[in-house]
Each structure stands twice: as C-alpha cells, then as structure tokens.
Amino acid sequence: MTAVRFHLVSTLVPKEVLGVLTDFGPSRAESWPTIDADHFEVHDLGDTWAEVTEGTAAAWERARYEWQPGGDTVTITTLDSKLFGAGGGWVFKMTPEGDGTRVGVELTRRPATLKGKMLASLLPLAAPGSLRKAFAGPLQAK
C-alpha cells in the first residue's frame, strides 16, 4: 500500500472546509478540477455519509465519505476504482490555524492493476504538489 501525506492552509474556517468537502450538489464537478460531470454520481446520501462515484475518464473511483457535523475529519474509503483496489482512500483532518484552517491530507492506495502499481510508485513524488494545487481552489488555500 502506498501512503502520501501533505497539508495546505485554507482561508476558510474548519466548518466551511467541512462544507466544501461534503457538498455533493450539482456544482461539485465545476468546483473540483479532479472531477468531471460525466464521472460524478451520488449513489446514496445521509446526514453524515455519502456514497459517490467521482473522477475523470482516466481515473475515477467509487467511495464512501463519512464525517460528523461540526467534526474535524472527513474519511473517504475507496470501494471501487479504475486504477486502485478497494480499501485505500483519503483522510482530511482540519485544525484551526490563525483565521483559517490547516488541512492535513493522507492518501492511501492499494494498486489493483499494473498501471495502478506504476502510478502508486510515483505518488510520493508527484502527488503532494499536484494535489495541493488541485485542492487550492475549492478549499481556498494559500
């Protein structure tokens, strides 16, 4: 399993970051550069969880999001993926910092295909910078 950890600092307060991460409305694909409308589907949605498919033609995943209202963590568990096996996922941990929020991100991947294994080996090098850049807009990070 490959793990990547990084953080970014958002100008949003933790409650607002939580709101951005757990907003599964129709504008989600417009807000997140790593999601296109053709690969975004909400399968089921509860008060503290959601099951969605999101991504792009090159890399999509079906995942279960879980959080607590007013909480500081969003956990995303990969259920199915074009490139990676089930069981990996994301953890977003929010900590107040100044007028904003420090968002710690942990990404774990279990490669299921040869292409996934090759990509997983590159994640520690490429992922922190490219993901920090992709998340900067939606999370209003500096």
VOBAZA-557721 format. One record per residue (C-alpha): x, y, z. Coordinates in steps of 0.25 Angstrom, whole numbers, plus 5000, padded with zeros to 4 digits. Each point is the difference from the previous one (the first is absolute). Last residue first. Example, Ala and Ser with C-alpha at 12.3 -4.5 7.8 and 13.67 -1.06 7.14 Angstrom:
2
505549965029499449865002
***
This chain:
142
498951205001498849905000498650044996499549855002499449994986501150084993501249945008499649864998500649974986501350085004500149925013499749874992501150034989501150035011499749895009499749904989501350004992501149945008499249915010499049964989501149954990500049855006498450015000500050034985500849884997499149915008498850064995500449984985500349855004498649995006499450005014500950105008499750025014500050155002500150095013499850155000500250085012499650155000500250095012499250134998500550125009498850095001499850155000500150135008501249955007500149854999498749915004500349854997499349924989500449864997499749944986500149854999500049944986499949864994500549865000499149885003499649964985501049994990500750114991499950044985498650004996499550005014499049935009499650025015501050105004499850065014499950155002500250055014499650145004500650055013499850125009498649995004498950105000499049904994500849875000500649944988500049884991500249994984499949874993500749994987499849964985501250044993500450064987501450024993500250024985498550024997499950105011499750005015498849975008499149895004499250035013499649935013499750115011500150015015499650085012498650054997499749894989500349994985499949894990500549984986500550144997500649994986501250084994500849944989499350074988500050135008501550015001500749995013501550035003499850154998499050015011499050115000499349974987499949855003499450045014499050104994498949894999500049995015500949905008500550105010500849925010501450054998499550154998499149995013501249945008500950114995498950105005499949945014501550005001500150154997500450044985501350074997500549864997501449955004500649884993500549875005500749884995500049855002500149884989499949865003500249884991499549865003
***
